[in-house]
Amino acid sequence: MIENGLYSFGPFLLDSTERVLERDGQAVSLPPKDMEILVVLVERAGRIVGKEELLEKVWPGVFVEEGNLSRYIFNLRQALGDGIDGQKYIETVSKRGYRFMAPVASPANPLITREGSAPHSAIQPPPRQDIRFCMTHDRVRLAWSSVGSGYPLVKAANWLNHLDFEWQSPIWKHWIAQLASHHRLIRYDTRGNGLSDWQVGEMSLELWVRDLEAVVDSANIEKCALLGISQGAAVAISYAVRHPERVSHLVIVGGYSRGYNLVFSPQQLEALRAVETMVRLNWGKDLAGFSEMFAKMFVGDDSALEARRWLDDLQRVSTTPENAARVMEVCDDIDVRSLLGRVSVPTIVFHCDGDRVAAPEEGRILASEIPGAKFVPLPGANHLLLENELSWSIFIQELGAFLGWADTGS
């Protein structure tokens, strides 16, 4: 490893300390896991890095299929322009691993810094998160994290979470950065996914609510604002009805009170069962078009290809095929509509008018049946709000006003 962490190869300059890559002086945007793979290979330039070593360096303690690693290598090669004009950077060594084969040198002066490179987004995530574990009543180990300071904001878990992997994701990093700049933000991986226990005997909405209770207690929170996204809305609603004295504000984004089993036609349910069977058989196998189908449901914007890829990858590293299907089946059975009239805390409901996961009517049901709730329709087709879309700006303005932020333009 070069002492100053700077490596040059071809037209590229890599700062392995700051995790910044430039090509001919222009910043190159790489997803964090792609960047980690590049750093590992460049630091070991000229020698073979075994697949197991690479997986352990980039995903320590997390099971990742070798086929997924191949996909990351493919994406990294594309980003580097591997093979263009005859230049080769990454060599595949059959049955052994990969080798960075381009000549690597070290510049004399540090030329790259985070501050000096073009930012990927207006707000960067806070420098660190504090990850801890707690135990549920039925002895399931849950991972939860805390970042930022101020009045607590707890995010109920949704499909699918991984506290570490999503930290720099274009799907979630702007959420984390924005919310943690105003609050002590609490996030967690619910049972069966992320850094929490994957081997769980039972999964249900009731247990998801109990998981939230365990995290709030472990974080020593007496009262908080509660955020529910997608199926996390049902968890947050249930918690707010059970513990109104511990919830000051309820924020719902892309939520629903009724699962597909309550709203789909018999033909739609038949198709849904086929998809869930496919999940059990093919999840994580990197089959062209399969997992991307799910990513496109959550991020419908055709221009958001990087975000879709990240969501696709997040799903595969977050859980097993069986757990993915089980989560879907629990979501299908969600029914909290009878609880809506019992919500007694101030509530705001956001819903995109082209949402492909939760129909816009579901957002209107929530807002009309929760007493006094404010409804904010959002433009767009994304189930998960991306930073560069108009709906995100509207969301932040309205959320800041609802939660009393001093500056909602930040």
Secondary structure, DSSP 8 states (H G I E B T S, - for coil): --TT-EEEETTEEEETTTTEEEETTEE----HHHHHHHHHHHHTTTS-EEHHHHHHHHSTT----HHHHHHHHHHHHHHHTTTGGG---EEEETTTEEEE-S--B--SS----TTTS--SSSS---S--EEEEEE-TTS-EEEEEEES-SSEEEE---SS--TTGGGG-TTTHHHHHHHHTTSEEEEEE-TTSTTS-S--S---HHHHHHHHHHHHHHTT-SSEEEEEETTHHHHHHHHHHH-GGGEEEEEEES--SB-HHHH--HHHHHHHHHHHHHHHHHTTS--TTHHHHHHHHH---TT-HHHHHHHHHHHHHH--HHHHHHHHHHHHT-B-GGGGGG--S-EEEEEETT-SSS-HHHHHHHHHHSTT-EEEEE-SS-SS--TTSHHHHHHHHHHHHHHT-S-TT-
